[in-house]
Amino acid sequence: MAHSIEITSIDNQIPLLLQTEKNEIEERRKVDHIIEIKETNGQDPLGSQTKTSVNQIFDEMFEDLNNLSITSCTIFKVNVGLRESNPDAYTPKMISIGPYHKKNPQLRPMEKYKLLYLQRFLQRKEGLDVESCINELETLKKETIKCYNDIEDLCDDSQFLQMLLLDGCFVVEFIRESTEGEDNIINNIDDCAYSQILRDLMLLENQLPFFILNKLHHMTKQVDELPLAIQLNDNSFIFYSNLPKMFRASYRETICNAENIKHLLHAVHIFSCHGLNPLKNSKNDITKHKVMPNATELSEAGVSFVEVGDLLGEVNLEDDISLFDIKFNNGFMAIPSFQVDDDTETILRNLIAYEQQSCDVETKYFSDYATFIDYLIDSDKDVNLLRQKGIIESWMGENKDVASLFNKIGNGVGVYYNFYYHEECIKAIEYSEKPWNRMKANLKHNYFSSPWAGASTMAAIMLLILTTIQTILAFTCTFK
């Protein structure tokens, strides 16, 4: 018995879904087409036509899949596992850049400022107009679309190109303001709002491909003006002035090719991880990895915490310590000092999200750092200990807020076979499990916790020794 396949609209047919009512489908579900198989008693009047239609449908789907290539995606929507513990950390508050948050009505007030930046951009070169800029960007449209993983329903081609122009000109001109001393168009915005813009430009979902920014910058580049990548490299302490200090001072010397930069957030990742040596472990090492005790437990086991570097001070090119330079050696845990403020969670979360969702990031420095600090900090007691040692400088409320930040920031973050702090964790665990080290720590804590306690302990020991000697001498004299 032959069959034909008929494709009908949802208006005429109801799909055979278990326990699904017609009104439920009409109100809640979007179904484009339904494939219905009918018996035709050996006749196939529409068979060939139907097969062609089905093939066309899937060919279009395959074409869309090619246009939205997974491997070329660099600007992701943050996955649910990372987002759910703090969605606000991935959401812009002042300005939308790119397609993901374009329709957010709360961000519309900044659109007029984008026009002002576009106006200044066009004035930089005689004869430059919107149409010529759009034509230049249109040649990069397909490549740009592949950088995003979900934009098909947001806007048509003309709107997409207009968005690239407005948002791209804003970012380019904003960088020029920050690095070349240009007059600030948004001077009338208070410092808090200005910091929010800087924050928003560091969000993973709020990015434009760097080749778009580079193209726009090149269109209006002056003869004596540095390339955009070098501007970021040489002056990013100005551009990222509101971010927690996490870079080697020498990262200004990083050779950064514009072709290697995917977007602004990736530029931060390049600068901060420059010069680090990836850990090379065998894949079997992950089976040996244990969760390291927290800071309080390590301290009770005899581990001493030592602050290294000067990440909290002014820029010093001789200081080559980065945020990631954590070392354990002979009972001493050396940790670079770091500052925790309102921007810390946002920048760390977005860098972690970029690492977790990028297929070409092998060593996940920020993810592993957050995991290691999460191991150290379980409660406000651990934060208090690290603050006393000068390792943490907190600009937040209470110690429990800092503890909560690091306890949640690791949610959804995987620990991989090449965990950057694998060796430090193993050494700390082995040291803390030795009975002699724990006994020494108990003696130090109970009897030498302060100069007065130490003096009292030594006096008691001397008194005990003298009493013992006196007893022995008295006993000896008795038998003479």
Residue pairs with C-beta under 8 A, 6 or more apart in sequence:
1 39
1 41
1 42
2 39
2 40
2 41
2 42
2 43
2 44
2 47
3 37
3 38
3 39
3 40
4 37
4 38
4 40
4 44
4 45
4 46
4 47
4 50
5 35
5 36
5 37
5 47
5 50
5 51
5 54
6 35
6 36
6 37
6 38
6 46
6 50
7 33
7 34
7 35
7 36
7 50
7 53
7 54
7 57
8 33
8 34
8 36
9 33
10 25
10 31
10 32
10 33
10 34
13 34
13 36
14 20
14 22
14 25
15 25
15 31
15 34
17 25
20 29
25 31
33 57
35 54
64 152
67 142
67 145
67 146
68 145
68 146
68 148
68 149
68 150
68 152
69 146
70 149
71 359
72 146
72 147
73 146
73 147
73 148
73 149
74 147
74 209
74 262
74 263
74 266
74 358
75 98
75 100
75 147
75 148
75 149
75 204
75 205
75 207
75 208
75 209
75 262
75 263
76 149
76 204
76 205
76 353
76 354
76 357
76 358
77 100
77 149
77 150
77 205
78 90
78 204
78 205
78 350
78 353
78 357
79 353
79 356
79 357
79 412
81 411
81 412
82 90
82 349
82 352
82 353
82 356
82 411
82 412
82 413
83 90
84 411
84 412
85 408
85 409
85 411
85 412
86 345
86 349
86 408
89 345
89 346
89 349
89 350
90 203
90 204
90 205
90 349
90 350
90 353
91 101
91 203
91 205
92 101
92 104
92 107
92 200
92 203
92 205
92 206
93 106
93 196
93 199
93 200
94 107
94 110
94 193
94 196
94 197
94 199
94 200
95 107
95 110
95 113
95 114
95 170
95 197
95 200
95 201
95 206
96 102
96 104
96 107
96 110
96 167
96 200
96 206
97 167
97 170
97 171
97 200
97 201
97 206
97 207
97 208
98 148
98 163
98 167
98 205
98 206
98 207
98 208
99 148
99 151
99 154
99 155
99 160
99 163
100 148
100 150
100 151
100 154
100 205
100 206
101 107
101 205
101 206
102 154
102 155
102 163
103 154
110 197
111 166
113 170
113 185
113 186
114 166
114 167
114 169
114 170
115 166
116 185
117 169
117 170
117 173
117 174
117 185
118 130
118 165
118 166
118 169
118 170
120 173
120 185
121 169
121 172
121 173
121 216
121 220
122 128
122 129
122 130
122 133
124 220
124 222
125 219
125 220
128 219
128 220
130 165
133 165
133 216
133 219
134 161
134 162
134 165
136 215
136 219
137 144
137 161
137 164
137 165
137 168
137 212
137 215
137 216
138 161
140 209
140 211
140 212
140 215
141 157
141 160
141 161
141 164
143 209
143 211
144 164
144 209
144 212
145 151
145 160
147 209
147 262
151 160
154 160
155 163
164 208
164 212
165 216
167 208
168 208
168 212
168 213
168 215
168 216
169 216
171 201
171 208
171 213
171 264
172 213
172 216
172 217
172 220
172 228
173 182
173 185
174 197
174 201
175 228
175 231
175 232
175 239
176 182
176 231
177 183
177 184
177 185
178 235
178 238
178 239
179 231
179 232
179 234
179 235
179 238
179 239
180 225
180 231
186 193
186 194
186 197
189 197
195 242
195 343
198 239
198 240
198 241
198 242
198 243
199 242
199 343
199 346
199 347
200 206
201 264
202 240
202 243
202 264
202 265
202 268
202 346
202 347
202 350
203 265
203 346
203 350
204 265
204 350
204 353
204 354
207 263
207 264
207 265
208 263
209 262
209 263
210 229
210 258
210 261
210 262
210 263
210 264
210 266
210 267
211 258
211 259
213 228
213 264
214 227
214 228
214 229
214 258
217 227
217 228
218 228
221 227
226 234
227 258
228 258
229 256
229 257
229 258
229 261
229 267
230 256
232 239
232 256
232 261
232 264
232 267
233 252
233 254
233 256
233 271
234 252
236 252
236 267
236 268
236 271
237 252
237 315
240 268
242 343
243 268
243 343
243 347
244 338
244 339
244 340
244 341
244 343
244 344
244 347
244 348
245 311
245 312
245 323
245 338
245 339
246 272
246 311
246 322
246 323
246 338
247 271
247 272
247 322
247 323
248 272
248 274
248 275
248 319
248 320
248 321
248 322
249 315
249 316
249 317
249 318
249 319
249 320
250 275
250 317
250 320
251 271
251 272
251 274
251 275
251 322
252 317
254 270
254 271
254 274
256 267
256 270
256 271
260 270
261 267
261 270
265 350
265 351
265 354
266 354
268 347
268 351
269 351
269 354
269 355
269 366
272 322
272 323
272 351
272 365
272 366
273 324
273 363
273 365
275 322
276 322
276 324
276 363
276 365
278 362
278 363
278 418
278 420
279 363
279 418
279 419
279 420
279 422
279 423
280 418
281 417
281 418
281 419
281 422
282 417
283 417
285 417
285 422
286 415
286 416
286 417
286 419
288 426
289 415
289 419
289 422
289 425
289 426
290 425
290 426
290 429
291 375
292 298
292 372
292 375
292 376
292 425
292 428
292 429
293 301
293 375
293 428
293 429
293 432
294 375
294 376
294 377
294 378
294 379
294 382
295 305
295 376
295 377
295 382
295 385
295 386
296 378
296 379
296 381
296 382
296 385
297 432
298 305
298 333
298 376
298 428
298 432
299 305
299 385
299 441
300 438
300 441
300 442
300 445
301 431
301 432
301 433
301 437
301 438
301 441
302 331
302 431
302 432
302 437
302 438
302 440
302 441
302 444
303 328
303 331
303 332
303 333
303 428
303 431
303 432
304 331
304 332
304 333
305 332
305 333
305 335
305 385
305 386
305 389
305 391
306 332
306 333
306 334
306 335
306 389
307 334
307 335
307 336
307 337
307 389
307 390
307 391
308 321
308 325
308 334
308 335
308 336
308 337
309 319
309 321
309 322
309 325
309 336
309 337
310 316
310 319
310 321
310 337
311 321
311 323
311 336
311 337
311 338
311 339
312 337
312 338
312 339
312 393
321 336
322 336
323 336
323 338
323 369
324 336
324 365
324 369
324 420
325 334
325 336
326 333
326 334
326 335
326 336
326 369
326 372
326 421
326 424
327 333
327 334
327 424
328 334
328 424
328 427
328 428
328 431
329 427
331 431
331 437
333 424
333 428
335 386
335 391
336 391
337 390
337 391
337 392
337 393
338 391
338 392
338 393
339 392
339 393
339 394
339 395
340 392
340 393
340 394
340 395
340 396
340 402
340 405
341 394
341 395
341 396
342 395
342 396
344 405
345 405
345 409
348 366
348 370
348 409
349 409
351 366
352 364
352 366
352 367
352 370
352 409
352 413
354 361
355 361
355 364
355 365
355 366
355 367
356 364
356 367
356 412
356 413
356 414
362 418
363 418
363 420
364 416
364 420
365 420
367 413
367 414
368 415
368 419
368 420
368 421
369 420
369 421
370 406
370 409
370 410
370 413
371 410
371 413
371 415
371 419
371 421
372 420
372 421
372 424
372 425
373 406
374 406
374 407
374 409
374 410
375 425
376 382
376 386
377 383
377 386
377 402
377 403
377 406
377 407
378 403
378 407
379 400
379 403
380 398
380 399
380 400
380 402
380 403
381 399
382 403
383 392
383 394
383 399
383 400
383 402
383 403
384 399
386 392
387 393
387 394
387 399
392 402
394 402
396 402
396 405
419 425
431 437
432 438
447 453
447 454
447 457
448 454
448 457
